[in-house]
Amino acid sequence: MNNELRSRPGHTEVVLSADGTPIAYRSIGDGPAVIIVPGALALASDFDALARKLADRFTVHTIERRGRGESGPQGDDYSIERECEDLAALQAATGASLLFGHSFGGLIALEAARANSSFEKVAVYEPGVSIDGSIDMSWATDCEAQLARGQHLAAFITFVRGINPQTAGKAPHWLLRLILPIAIKKPERQQKYELLPGTIREHAEAARLDNTYPHYREVTAEVLLMEGKDANRTGAGGASQHLLPVLPKASLASFPALDHFGPEKKPEQIAEAVSAFFRASAHVLGVDSDEAERRR
């Protein structure tokens, strides 16, 4: 890819996943390759601001997860394994050894790193890991029924209340019906409505993996766990506190001024922390493993 294309985050290329599904990705920057994995209800373009912040030092490839944009559909056999295969296809095409994931994208990143030791460093912001049933699916049946009736706002409210029981879950439905159309602009709401059916399936996968987090002992990559001010009130239930003692090489960074959507809405601090973490890698700095060990 030439430098002109790398300067434009809107440039899209496609790889084929193991099951033949086309997976699109957006690229920008120059330097060691990084893959960004968006979370639920997000498109690759939602992470353009973060990608631009990293692009001075890295070539950033933001995956358009299946079921979105120019990528193919989720498929009838959708699972976290398919997501990991998509990521493996992009990793093979780009040679990326650095990985960032947000929310459900963080869960994908951890699962991918467990299966693929070629990822050397993984940064995740409030990964969607279910701990003791923290990702609950009791809302899903009502949400699906509302979608089937074309009641998109009602379905979205059911989703928001279901995944945030300690915050939005306490607000009455009628109040959210008044607030959400004001708080979320129409184009963004429409995007969320379109992605909601697939998001239900994604959350079901996260719930299926409830309390499997001890298997992250198998992750060989260094991991930076990141969390914002509301980490203990999101659906992931402060997963970082459970993951920190499990992951063999992990550290924790907190961002008290940022909410769950910090990487999308206010990426400056996230980009700074992720860049410092990735640049400390012996691979990125051009230091071989023996020399890196001597410096410790």
C-alpha positions in Angstrom: 0.0 0.0 0.0 1.5 3.4 -1.0 1.8 6.4 1.4 -1.0 8.3 -0.3 -3.5 5.6 0.5 -2.1 5.2 4.0 -2.9 8.9 4.6 -6.6 8.3 4.0 -8.5 6.2 6.6 -11.4 5.9 4.2 -9.4 3.6 2.0 -10.8 0.0 2.2 -9.3 -3.3 1.2 -10.7 -6.8 1.6 -9.4 -10.2 2.7 -11.2 -13.6 2.7 -11.8 -15.3 6.0 -11.4 -19.1 6.4 -15.1 -19.7 5.6 -14.8 -17.5 2.4 -16.5 -14.4 4.0 -15.1 -11.2 2.7 -13.7 -9.0 5.5 -13.1 -5.3 4.8 -10.6 -3.1 6.6 -9.5 0.5 6.6 -5.8 1.5 6.7 -3.9 4.6 7.6 -0.4 5.5 8.7 3.1 4.2 8.5 5.2 2.0 10.8 4.6 -1.3 12.6 1.2 -2.8 11.9 -1.7 -2.5 14.4 -5.2 -4.0 14.1 -8.2 -2.2 15.7 -11.2 -4.4 16.5 -14.4 -2.3 17.1 -17.1 -3.3 19.6 -20.8 -3.9 19.3 -23.0 -1.4 17.3 -19.8 0.1 15.9 -18.3 0.4 12.4 -14.7 0.6 11.5 -15.2 4.3 10.6 -16.2 5.0 14.2 -12.5 4.4 15.1 -11.0 6.7 12.4 -10.2 9.3 15.1 -8.2 6.8 17.1 -6.6 5.4 14.0 -5.4 8.9 13.0 -4.0 9.5 16.5 -1.9 6.3 16.1 -1.0 6.8 12.5 2.1 8.9 13.0 3.9 5.9 14.4 1.9 2.9 13.2 0.2 1.5 10.2 -3.3 1.1 11.6 -5.8 -1.5 10.1 -9.3 -1.2 11.4 -11.3 -4.4 10.7 -14.9 -4.0 9.6 -16.3 -7.0 11.5 -18.6 -9.4 9.7 -22.2 -8.2 9.4 -21.1 -4.6 8.8 -20.3 -2.3 5.9 -18.5 -3.9 3.0 -17.8 -7.1 5.0 -19.9 -10.2 4.5 -22.8 -11.4 6.7 -22.3 -12.9 10.1 -23.5 -16.3 8.7 -25.7 -19.0 10.1 -22.9 -20.5 12.0 -21.8 -17.2 13.6 -19.5 -17.6 16.7 -16.5 -16.0 18.3 -14.4 -18.6 16.4 -15.6 -17.0 13.1 -14.6 -13.6 14.5 -11.1 -15.0 15.4 -10.8 -16.5 11.9 -11.5 -13.1 10.4 -8.9 -11.5 12.6 -6.4 -14.2 11.6 -7.0 -13.5 7.9 -6.3 -9.8 8.4 -3.2 -10.6 10.6 -1.9 -12.8 7.8 -2.4 -10.2 5.2 -0.9 -7.3 7.2 1.7 -9.0 9.4 0.3 -7.1 12.4 1.7 -8.2 15.8 -0.1 -5.5 17.7 -3.8 -5.6 18.5 -6.3 -3.2 20.1 -9.9 -4.1 20.9 -12.8 -2.2 22.4 -15.7 -3.8 24.4 -16.9 -6.9 22.4 -13.9 -6.2 20.2 -11.7 -6.6 23.3 -13.2 -10.0 23.9 -12.4 -11.0 20.3 -8.9 -9.7 20.8 -8.3 -11.8 23.9 -9.8 -14.9 22.2 -7.7 -14.3 19.1 -4.5 -13.8 21.1 -5.2 -17.1 23.0 -5.3 -18.9 19.7 -2.6 -16.9 17.8 0.8 -16.4 19.5 2.0 -14.2 16.7 0.3 -11.3 18.5 3.0 -9.8 20.7 1.0 -7.0 22.4 -2.7 -6.7 23.0 -4.5 -3.6 24.4 -8.1 -3.9 25.4 -10.5 -1.2 26.7 -13.3 -2.6 28.9 -13.4 -6.0 27.1 -16.8 -7.7 27.0 -15.9 -10.6 29.1 -18.7 -12.1 31.1 -18.0 -12.8 34.8 -20.5 -14.6 36.9 -23.3 -13.8 34.5 -22.5 -10.2 34.1 -23.5 -10.3 30.5 -27.2 -11.2 30.9 -29.4 -12.2 27.9 -32.8 -12.0 29.6 -33.7 -9.0 27.6 -33.0 -10.6 24.2 -36.4 -12.2 23.5 -38.3 -9.0 24.0 -35.7 -7.1 21.9 -36.0 -9.6 19.0 -39.8 -9.4 19.1 -39.7 -5.6 19.0 -37.3 -5.7 16.0 -39.6 -8.2 14.3 -42.5 -5.7 14.7 -40.3 -2.8 13.3 -40.2 -1.1 16.7 -36.6 -0.1 16.5 -36.4 2.6 19.2 -38.3 0.3 21.6 -35.9 -2.6 20.8 -32.9 -0.3 21.3 -34.2 0.9 24.7 -34.7 -2.8 25.7 -31.1 -3.5 24.7 -29.7 -0.4 26.6 -31.7 -1.2 29.7 -30.7 -4.9 29.6 -27.0 -4.5 29.3 -26.8 -1.6 31.7 -29.1 -2.7 34.6 -27.4 -0.6 37.2 -27.8 2.6 35.2 -30.2 2.7 32.2 -32.0 -0.3 33.6 -33.3 1.8 36.4 -34.7 4.5 34.1 -38.4 4.0 33.0 -38.9 3.1 29.4 -41.0 6.3 28.7 -38.1 8.5 29.9 -35.5 6.8 27.7 -37.9 7.1 24.8 -37.8 10.9 25.3 -34.0 11.2 26.0 -32.4 8.9 23.5 -33.6 10.6 20.3 -32.2 13.8 21.7 -28.9 12.4 23.1 -28.1 10.3 20.0 -28.3 11.9 16.5 -30.5 10.3 13.9 -27.6 8.9 11.7 -26.0 7.3 14.7 -29.4 5.9 15.9 -30.0 4.4 12.5 -26.7 2.7 12.5 -27.4 1.2 15.9 -30.8 0.0 14.7 -29.3 -1.7 11.7 -26.6 -3.4 13.7 -28.8 -4.4 16.7 -29.9 -7.9 15.3 -26.3 -8.9 14.9 -25.4 -7.3 18.3 -27.8 -9.7 20.0 -26.0 -12.6 18.5 -22.6 -11.1 19.6 -23.8 -10.7 23.2 -25.2 -14.2 23.2 -21.6 -15.4 22.3 -20.2 -13.4 25.1 -22.7 -14.9 27.5 -21.9 -18.4 26.3 -18.3 -17.8 27.3 -19.3 -16.8 30.8 -16.6 -17.6 33.4 -14.3 -19.1 30.8 -11.8 -16.3 31.4 -9.3 -18.6 33.2 -8.3 -19.9 29.8 -6.6 -16.5 29.2 -3.7 -18.0 31.1 -2.8 -19.4 27.6 -2.3 -15.9 26.2 1.4 -15.4 25.4 1.2 -11.7 24.4 1.7 -8.8 26.8 -1.7 -7.3 27.6 -2.7 -3.8 28.6 -6.1 -3.8 30.3 -7.8 -0.4 30.2 -10.9 0.8 32.0 -12.9 4.0 32.3 -14.8 5.6 35.1 -17.9 3.3 34.8 -16.1 0.0 34.4 -17.9 -1.6 37.3 -21.3 -0.6 36.0 -21.1 -1.9 32.5 -22.2 -5.3 31.2 -18.6 -6.6 31.5 -18.8 -5.9 35.3 -15.3 -4.7 35.8 -13.8 -7.7 34.0 -10.2 -6.2 34.2 -10.0 -6.9 37.9 -10.6 -10.6 37.2 -8.4 -10.8 34.2 -5.3 -9.1 35.7 -4.3 -12.0 37.9 -5.1 -14.5 35.2 -3.1 -13.1 32.2 0.6 -14.1 32.5 1.8 -10.6 31.4 -0.7 -7.9 32.1 -0.9 -4.4 33.4 -3.9 -2.1 34.1 -4.5 1.5 33.1 -7.4 3.5 34.4 -9.0 6.6 32.7 -11.2 8.3 35.3 -12.4 11.0 32.9 -13.6 8.6 30.2 -16.7 6.5 29.9 -17.2 3.2 28.0 -17.0 4.9 24.7 -13.7 6.8 25.3 -11.8 5.1 22.4 -14.5 6.3 20.0 -15.5 9.7 21.4 -12.3 10.9 23.1 -9.4 8.9 21.8 -6.5 11.2 22.7 -5.7 9.6 26.1 -6.3 6.1 24.8 -4.0 6.6 21.8 -1.3 8.0 24.0 -1.4 5.0 26.4 -1.7 2.4 23.6 1.1 4.0 21.6 3.5 4.0 24.6 2.6 0.4 25.3 3.1 -0.8 21.8 6.3 1.2 21.3 7.8 -0.4 24.4 7.8 -3.7 22.5 11.2 -5.1 21.7 9.8 -6.0 18.3 8.7 -2.5 17.5 12.0 -1.0 18.8 14.0 -3.3 16.7 15.5 -5.1 19.8 15.9 -8.8 19.6 14.6 -11.0 22.4 18.1 -11.7 23.9 18.9 -8.0 24.1 15.5 -7.2 25.5 16.1 -9.8 28.2 19.4 -8.3 29.1 17.8 -4.9 29.5 15.3 -6.1 32.1 
